[in-house]
């Protein structure tokens, strides 16, 4: 599925298996992604890039919490890059050939209550001027990492920040 340009879409209750890359948003769209089985793809599971935004694992305001299964893909589970943002909550992100969640190139992500396990890279990787931090009292920073769990270790770190990537606040697992 490819959504490009100033558009919006809600992707709910789909099975996406054995594709080059499962879900791709670029060039300014907005997406709500929930309740999908994204498994065994030859590339990434979900790729949000080029000033795009997505809610992953829930839709608002009508359906609420809809966890995605994002596993066994040959690239990262979720990529958020190139000035993009995502709110990633309540998903099973496991056994992907890259990072579980990769936030890169001046992007932001709120990451909460996910199972992020057994990925070949880091569970969460934040790099190149991206952020994974949040101050809910002052509402100043764009991202939050809290309540995530790892039942099976990722190959590298649970969370890694490099080249200008920074978490300010990490809570829970």
N, C-alpha and C positions, 0 to 999 in steps of 0.2 A: 504494500500500500504506500503510495507516494502522494503527499499533499504539499503543493508548492504555491507560493504567492499569498497575497492577503486573503486568506480563506479560513474557514473553521470546519471541524468535523468531530463527531463523537464516534469512537470505534469501540463497540461493546460486544462481548460474547462471540469472538471469532477464534478460529484455529488457523494459525499460520505456521506451516511446517515445510521444511526443505525448499526454501527460497534463498536467493542471494543475500538479501537483507529483508527483514520482515516489515517494519514500519519506519518510514522516512518522512520527516517534516523539514522543509527548508524554505528560505526566502519569505519569512514573516507570517506563517499561518499560526493558528491556535488549535490545539487538539485536546480532547479528553479521551483517555485510553483506559479501559477497565474490563476485567473479566475475560481477558483473552489468554489463549494458550499459544505462546510464541516459543517454539521448540525446534531444535535440530536444523536451524538455518545455516547456510554456508558463510554468512557474514554476521553482522550485528543483529541483536534482537530489536531494539528501538534506537533510532538516530534522530536527535533533535538538533538542528543546526541553522546557522545564518539568520539570527534574530527571530527565532521561533520560540513558542512556549507550549508546554504540555502539562496536564495533570495526568499522572500515571498511577493507576490503582484505585481510582475513584472518579466519579463524575459528580458535578454539582449543578444545580441544587437538587435534582430530582432523585437519582438512584443511589447516591451515597457510596459506601465502600464496596469496591469490586476488584479484588486482588487479581493481578496478572500472574501467570506462570511464565517466567522468562528463563529458560534453561537449555543446556546442551547446544548452544549456538557456537559457531566457529570464530566469533569475534566477541567484543564486549557485550554484556547484557543490555546496558543502556548507555548511550553516549549523549552528552549535552555539551555542545561546543559552538564556537564562533558567535558570541554575544547572545546566547540563548538562555532560557530558564526553564526549570521543571520543578514540579512538586511531586515527589515520588514517595508513595505511602502504601504499606501493607502488602507488598509483593513478595513472591518467591523468586529470587534472582540467584541461580545456582548453576554450577558446572559449565560455565561459559569459558571459551578458550582465551578470552582477554580479561580485563577488569570486570567486576560485577557492575559497577557504576563508574563511568569516567566523565568528569566535569573538566572541560579544557577550553582554553583560549577565550578568556574574559567572559565566562558564563557563571551562572548561579544555580544551585539546587537545594531545595528543602527536602531532606531525606529522613523519613521517620517510619518506624515500626515495620521494617522489611526483614525478611530472612535472606541474608546475603552470605552464601556458603559455597565452598569447593570450587571457586573460580580460579583460572590459571594465573591471573594477575592479582592485583589488590582487590579487596572487597569494595572499597571506595577510593578512587584516585582523583585528586584535585590538583591541577597544574596550570601554569602559564596565565597568571593573572585572574584566575577563577576563585570563587569563594564558596565555602561551606560553613557559614556562621550565621547566627541570628541572635538578636537581643530583643526578646518579645516585649520587654517593658518599654524600651525606647523606639522599637520598630525601625531600627536604623540599618541593619544589615539584611541581606536578602535570603539567607539560608539557615537551615537548622539540621543537625544530625542528632537524632535521639531515638531510643527504644529499638534499635536494630539488633538482631541477634545473629550469631554464627554457630551453628551446630557442628559443622564440619569446616575446619580451617581453610581459608583461601591459601593459594600457593605462596603469595607474597604477604604483604601487610593487611591488617584489617582496614586501616585507613592510611593513605600516604598523601603527603602534600609536598610539591616540589615547584621550583621556578615560579615563585609568586603565588602559589596556591595557599590558601589559609583558612583554617577553621578557627573561630573565636570561641565557640561554645560547643562542647560535645557532652551529651547526657546519655545515661542508660548504657545498653550493651554496646 
